């Protein structure tokens, strides 16, 4: 199997998102072909669609660099893939989220240097 990586950075939408001790950053790469991907958040993503997921602990400030690994053989060029970020507080509630998947791994979308913007949960990013 050939392992590949997606690298990028997670940034705050407004500069006022604060990270605290106990927060966990979850980055998830999924097959988004057959479901309504704009309404799915981390705890509710069906595991059969998850290609790879990482948990970053001990992140103190933005921007947060990340690298996520996947098996190249699992990627089908005819499907759609997306990456998202959810930040959980110490009670495991979603504190900040990208709210949607960023398209990746196809000819029309990046295969590296991904920029994910997170903001407070349930506030549209365009209103910040």
C-alpha positions in Angstrom: 0.0 0.0 0.0 1.1 3.5 -0.8 0.5 6.1 1.9 0.1 9.7 1.0 -0.5 12.8 3.0 -2.6 15.9 3.0 -1.0 18.9 4.7 -2.5 22.2 5.6 -3.3 24.7 8.3 -6.4 25.4 10.4 -7.1 29.1 10.9 -9.6 31.0 13.0 -12.3 32.9 11.1 -12.2 36.0 13.2 -9.1 35.9 15.3 -11.1 35.6 18.5 -11.4 31.8 18.7 -9.4 30.8 21.7 -8.1 27.3 22.4 -8.0 26.0 26.0 -6.3 23.1 27.8 -8.4 20.0 27.1 -9.6 21.1 23.6 -9.1 18.5 20.9 -8.8 19.3 17.2 -10.3 16.6 14.9 -9.4 16.6 11.2 -11.5 14.2 9.1 -11.1 13.1 5.4 -14.2 11.5 4.0 -15.8 10.2 0.8 -18.6 12.8 0.4 -20.0 11.5 -2.9 -23.4 10.1 -1.8 -24.6 12.1 1.1 -25.5 15.7 2.1 -22.0 16.7 3.3 -22.9 20.3 4.1 -24.9 19.2 7.2 -22.7 16.6 8.7 -20.6 17.3 11.8 -17.8 15.2 13.4 -19.8 13.0 15.8 -22.4 12.2 13.1 -20.2 11.3 10.1 -21.0 7.6 9.2 -17.7 5.7 9.8 -18.0 3.9 6.4 -17.3 7.2 4.7 -14.3 8.1 6.8 -11.0 7.6 4.9 -8.8 8.9 7.7 -9.1 11.0 10.9 -6.6 12.5 13.3 -6.9 14.0 16.7 -4.5 16.8 17.6 -4.1 17.4 21.3 -2.2 20.2 23.1 -2.9 22.9 20.4 -2.4 26.3 22.1 -3.1 28.8 19.3 -4.0 29.4 15.7 -2.9 28.7 13.0 -2.7 24.9 13.6 -0.6 22.9 11.1 -1.8 19.4 10.3 -0.9 16.3 8.3 -3.4 13.5 7.6 -2.4 10.2 6.0 -4.4 8.0 3.7 -3.9 4.9 1.6 -3.7 6.0 -2.0 -5.3 2.8 -3.2 -8.5 3.7 -1.4 -9.0 6.9 -3.5 -11.2 6.6 -6.5 -10.8 9.5 -9.0 -14.6 9.2 -9.9 -15.7 10.0 -6.3 -15.7 13.2 -4.3 -13.7 13.7 -1.1 -13.7 16.4 1.5 -11.8 17.4 4.6 -13.1 19.2 7.6 -12.2 20.3 11.1 -14.1 20.2 14.4 -12.7 21.4 17.7 -14.1 19.8 20.8 -14.0 21.3 24.3 -13.1 19.2 27.3 -16.7 18.1 27.6 -16.5 16.8 24.0 -19.0 19.4 22.7 -18.2 21.0 19.4 -16.7 24.4 20.2 -15.5 25.5 16.7 -16.1 24.0 13.3 -15.4 24.4 9.7 -19.2 23.6 9.3 -18.6 22.0 5.9 -16.1 19.9 4.0 -13.4 21.5 1.9 -13.2 19.5 -1.4 -9.9 17.7 -1.9 -8.1 14.9 -3.8 -9.5 15.5 -7.3 -8.0 17.3 -10.3 -10.1 20.4 -9.6 -9.2 20.6 -5.9 -6.0 20.7 -4.0 -4.0 17.7 -3.0 -1.9 19.5 -0.5 -1.6 22.9 1.3 -5.3 22.8 2.5 -6.6 25.9 4.3 -9.4 25.1 6.7 -11.2 28.0 8.4 -13.0 27.3 11.7 -15.5 29.5 13.6 -17.8 29.3 16.5 -20.3 26.5 16.2 -23.6 27.2 14.3 -22.7 30.7 13.1 -22.4 31.0 9.4 -18.8 31.9 8.5 -19.9 34.6 6.1 -21.6 36.5 8.9 -18.4 36.8 11.1 
